[in-house]
Amino acid sequence: MDNQSYGKMPVWQWVVIYLLVGGIIYGLFYSFVLYKNQNRAGAPYGGEPPMYTEPVDDPNRVEVNEDSTIAEVELTEEGFVPSELTVEPGTTVTWKNVSGGVATVNSADHPTHQLFAFLNLGEFEDGSELTLTFDEVGTYSYHNHYSPGQGGTIVVERSESEY
């Protein structure tokens, strides 16, 4: 037998080996790291993000006057007030920062902010404001990324007279 034929492999075989090993490593990484993190965020790939089915019983809950198209939420040192706000489609919500520091308005859930990407409004300094108009019926949760325990919910629903 010729011993020289065992020492070299064609390039295509090395490419196949590297692709197989890389695929196995990626599969293990996905299974043990990425998939678990995605499930923790509440919506597996291809799944629907969770929505609240019942309103939260909150003493700070405020319903906006039917004639109003603007609603306000303040961020204090303790959190968002009101923490739940019910509005009609087309209402513009203004978040005012009176917390004494830099804060954010970011979509649930922490830290991925993927459930309602349009709610990722970013940072705002003490004394400044952020605004967003809600056109679609739904329940949208958000939080202060720098203090994830400070969260809130915007419920957008049509009034009974619109049905």
C-alpha positions as CSV (number, residue, x, y, z in Angstrom):
1,M,0.0,0.0,0.0
2,D,1.0,3.6,-0.6
3,N,1.4,5.4,2.7
4,Q,1.3,8.8,1.2
5,S,-2.4,8.6,0.4
6,Y,-3.3,8.6,4.1
7,G,-1.6,11.9,4.9
8,K,-3.7,14.3,2.8
9,M,-7.4,14.9,2.6
10,P,-9.1,16.9,-0.2
11,V,-10.2,20.4,0.8
12,W,-13.8,19.6,0.3
13,Q,-13.6,17.0,3.0
14,W,-12.2,19.5,5.5
15,V,-15.0,22.0,4.6
16,V,-17.6,19.3,5.2
17,I,-16.0,18.4,8.6
18,Y,-15.9,22.1,9.7
19,L,-19.5,22.7,8.7
20,L,-20.7,19.6,10.6
21,V,-18.7,20.4,13.7
22,G,-19.9,24.1,13.5
23,G,-23.5,23.0,13.1
24,I,-23.3,20.7,16.1
25,I,-21.7,23.5,18.2
26,Y,-24.4,26.0,17.1
27,G,-27.2,23.5,17.8
28,L,-25.9,22.9,21.3
29,F,-25.5,26.7,22.0
30,Y,-29.0,27.4,20.7
31,S,-30.5,24.6,22.7
32,F,-28.9,25.5,26.0
33,V,-28.6,29.3,25.8
34,L,-30.7,31.0,23.1
35,Y,-33.8,28.9,23.3
36,K,-34.0,29.1,27.1
37,N,-33.6,32.9,27.0
38,Q,-36.3,33.2,24.4
39,N,-38.7,31.1,26.5
40,R,-38.0,33.2,29.5
41,A,-39.0,36.3,27.4
42,G,-42.4,34.7,27.1
43,A,-42.8,34.1,23.3
44,P,-41.0,31.2,21.7
45,Y,-40.0,31.7,18.1
46,G,-43.1,31.6,16.0
47,G,-45.4,32.0,19.0
48,E,-47.7,34.9,20.0
49,P,-46.5,37.3,22.7
50,P,-48.5,37.0,25.9
51,M,-51.2,39.6,26.4
52,Y,-52.9,40.4,29.6
53,T,-56.4,39.0,29.6
54,E,-57.8,40.8,32.6
55,P,-57.1,44.3,33.8
56,V,-54.8,44.6,36.8
57,D,-56.5,45.7,40.0
58,D,-54.6,48.9,40.6
59,P,-55.6,51.9,42.7
60,N,-53.6,54.2,40.4
61,R,-55.7,53.1,37.4
62,V,-56.9,56.1,35.5
63,E,-59.4,56.2,32.6
64,V,-59.0,59.1,30.2
65,N,-61.9,61.3,29.5
66,E,-63.8,60.2,26.3
67,D,-63.2,63.6,24.7
68,S,-59.4,63.6,25.4
69,T,-56.9,62.4,22.9
70,I,-53.9,63.1,25.2
71,A,-53.1,61.2,28.3
72,E,-50.2,61.6,30.8
73,V,-48.1,59.2,32.8
74,E,-45.5,60.5,35.3
75,L,-42.4,58.6,36.2
76,T,-41.7,59.3,39.9
77,E,-39.0,57.9,42.2
78,E,-41.5,55.1,43.0
79,G,-42.5,54.3,39.5
80,F,-45.1,55.1,36.8
81,V,-48.3,56.9,37.9
82,P,-50.8,55.7,36.9
83,S,-49.3,52.3,36.4
84,E,-52.3,51.3,34.2
85,L,-53.9,53.6,31.8
86,T,-56.9,52.9,29.6
87,V,-57.3,54.9,26.4
88,E,-59.1,54.8,23.1
89,P,-57.4,54.2,19.8
90,G,-55.7,57.4,18.5
91,T,-54.8,58.7,22.0
92,T,-51.3,60.1,22.4
93,V,-49.7,59.2,25.7
94,T,-47.0,61.5,27.2
95,W,-44.6,60.1,29.8
96,K,-43.1,62.8,32.0
97,N,-39.9,62.1,33.9
98,V,-40.1,63.6,37.4
99,S,-37.9,60.9,39.0
100,G,-34.8,63.0,39.6
101,G,-32.7,61.0,37.2
102,V,-32.3,59.5,33.8
103,A,-34.9,56.8,33.0
104,T,-36.3,54.9,30.0
105,V,-39.6,53.7,28.5
106,N,-39.0,50.3,27.1
107,S,-41.3,47.5,25.9
108,A,-41.8,44.5,28.1
109,D,-40.1,42.3,28.8
110,H,-36.9,43.0,30.5
111,P,-34.2,42.8,29.2
112,T,-35.1,41.9,25.7
113,H,-37.7,44.6,25.0
114,Q,-39.2,42.5,22.1
115,L,-42.9,42.2,22.8
116,F,-43.9,45.7,21.6
117,A,-40.9,47.1,19.8
118,F,-42.6,50.4,19.0
119,L,-42.7,51.1,22.7
120,N,-38.9,51.2,22.9
121,L,-38.8,55.0,23.3
122,G,-35.4,55.1,25.0
123,E,-33.8,57.4,27.6
124,F,-35.3,60.6,28.9
125,E,-33.7,63.0,31.4
126,D,-35.4,64.3,34.5
127,G,-37.9,67.0,33.5
128,S,-38.3,65.8,29.9
129,E,-41.1,63.9,28.1
130,L,-41.6,61.1,25.6
131,T,-44.8,60.7,23.5
132,L,-46.4,57.9,21.5
133,T,-49.8,57.6,19.8
134,F,-51.6,54.3,20.3
135,D,-53.8,53.4,17.3
136,E,-54.3,49.7,17.7
137,V,-56.6,48.0,20.3
138,G,-54.5,45.9,22.7
139,T,-52.7,45.8,26.0
140,Y,-49.2,47.0,26.0
141,S,-46.7,46.7,28.9
142,Y,-43.6,48.7,29.4
143,H,-40.9,49.4,32.1
144,N,-38.0,51.6,33.0
145,H,-34.9,49.6,31.8
146,Y,-32.7,51.1,34.5
147,S,-35.2,50.0,37.2
148,P,-37.2,47.1,35.8
149,G,-39.5,46.9,38.8
150,Q,-41.0,50.2,37.6
151,G,-43.5,49.2,35.0
152,G,-46.8,50.1,33.5
153,T,-49.5,49.1,31.1
154,I,-51.4,50.9,28.4
155,V,-54.8,49.4,27.6
156,V,-56.2,50.6,24.3
157,E,-59.9,49.7,23.8
158,R,-62.9,51.1,21.9
159,S,-65.6,52.7,23.9
160,E,-68.9,50.8,24.1
161,S,-70.6,53.5,21.9
162,E,-68.3,52.5,19.0
163,Y,-69.6,48.9,18.8
